[in-house]
């Protein structure tokens, strides 16, 4: 059974591609998962799914793992610094280099100034990176984003984005911190139950990520189709360069291999859902003199959600396979 679960998990990239294609041709099969009207116990299905994944990852961690990370806080600090230097610079540079329309340029800059997304923790988990470091970086970058996202977006895009700080903080507590701590506690006090549940966690992670990507693709199908061309290339370059530069920075500072993978993933993956939400708020829309340009701003965020998961899933599959090949030697 373990081999079957491992085989399914190692094909994460394939399932992401197939799920995206399926969502493109049959959007209703996936859009229900990202529809905020659909809730379970008061939480959206999207947040509930991510919370469930984080709980599944939490049961694979020990409190000792976080103590090891906190012994060298510079690694988390380096990752957060890279997150808010590399990605905003790439977003601004690509928007200028490709002379994007105002709405598309602002949307690209906005998503590049967002913190790392919770999906990065899932991809790090699948890639056999340093999960404790990944969770710590995601939480720290999200807290920093309360100030840095509006400041950087305002500076680079010439506009100010108002972030609901309390809501963002509470979302991080609910989706990341609380489920991980619950999983840690379960691992500590009910180890036998954890050994039974653990093999299912990676498969569940793959399923939820496919549902997330497919849901966003299905919901944004028409806007993606209308602006397919250069925008697809620009968003791809944003994330591909982010992954590459994140890994290069970690290597430059001589971090161990699992930490290099973690920084690569954390820098390359953005909280595209946050970007989409900010781009659709009335105050953000009101900043555009032309309403048509305001409608374009969420498009780069939607495409970003696909690209960073696709690139991340390909890297996770490759790095996971390399780890297993090393073990078999």
HELIX and SHEET records of a PDB file:
HELIX    1   1 UNK A    2  UNK A   10  1                                   9    
HELIX    2   2 UNK A   12  UNK A   25  1                                  14    
HELIX    3   3 UNK A   28  UNK A   34  1                                   7    
HELIX    4   4 UNK A   45  UNK A   58  1                                  14    
HELIX    5   5 UNK A   63  UNK A   70  1                                   8    
HELIX    6   6 UNK A   74  UNK A   97  1                                  24    
HELIX    7   7 UNK A  102  UNK A  112  1                                  11    
HELIX    8   8 UNK A  119  UNK A  126  1                                   8    
HELIX    9   9 UNK A  131  UNK A  157  1                                  27    
HELIX   10  10 UNK A  165  UNK A  172  1                                   8    
HELIX   11  11 UNK A  173  UNK A  177  3                                   5    
HELIX   12  12 UNK A  178  UNK A  189  1                                  12    
HELIX   13  13 UNK A  191  UNK A  219  1                                  29    
HELIX   14  14 UNK A  221  UNK A  226  1                                   6    
HELIX   15  15 UNK A  229  UNK A  252  1                                  24    
HELIX   16  16 UNK A  257  UNK A  268  1                                  12    
HELIX   17  17 UNK A  272  UNK A  279  1                                   8    
HELIX   18  18 UNK A  282  UNK A  285  1                                   4    
HELIX   19  19 UNK A  291  UNK A  328  1                                  38    
SHEET    1   A 2 UNK A  39  UNK A  40  0                                        
SHEET    2   A 2 UNK A  43  UNK A  44 -1                                        
END                                                                             
